[in-house]
Amino acid sequence: MVKLTMIARVTDGLPLAEGLDDGRDVKDAEMYKQQVKALFKNLASGHNDASRMSIETGPYIFHYIIEGRVCYLTMCDRSYPKKLAFQYLEDLKNEFERVNGPQIETAARPYAFIKFDTFIQKTKKLYQDTRTQRNIAKLNDELYEVHQIMTRNVQEVLGVGEKLDQVSQMSSRLTSESRVYADKARDLNRQALIRKWAPVAIVLGVVFLLFWIKTKLW
């Protein structure tokens, strides 16, 4: 099933529209939305410039197409047919370009075309059930093939694994440095205690010695 749908401008990663009711039945939906936004930023910086791609993330797959400097992305269950996912995106692309084409480049605020959610929701319903006659026909349509579309992993695309390694190394370094700091702090405290109480100990020792000598003389 289609879980999330987001549309963004590739040149700067600006989100243009999304499915407002999307993600309600998705655990950690915000995490996946953050991954999508990170992907949009990568695209804006010139990374992952394939015009069509599938990206595995947890139990889901992101599918996206780029056309006219706009990225149309959806997240589906892994079991959802890849062909239907990309035809769903094609339908969104065609309507979005038809309705909003002239304003896409000049949009200055996020979600400037949020009203497009109406079309997203209507189209999503058409693609939810893969067993309908309409969708079966689309699956059998040989004019639209998706076999050559690359599938990658989200860690590979976003560099998450590398960033996690860097965080882990930093954490280990901080832990090691904190141990050294704690040892030095204990030494300093010990020295401070010695400086503070050494004179008292000396005085007490002298008093005790004088008392002992006096006792022996008597």
PyMOL commands that set and color helices and strands:
alter all, ss='L'
color gray80, all
select helices_A, chain A and resi 29-44+82-103+114-128+133-139+154-158+160-217
alter helices_A, ss='H'
color red, helices_A
select strands_A, chain A and resi 2-9+15-18+52-57+60-67+70-77+150-153
alter strands_A, ss='S'
color yellow, strands_A
deselect
rebuild
show_as cartoon
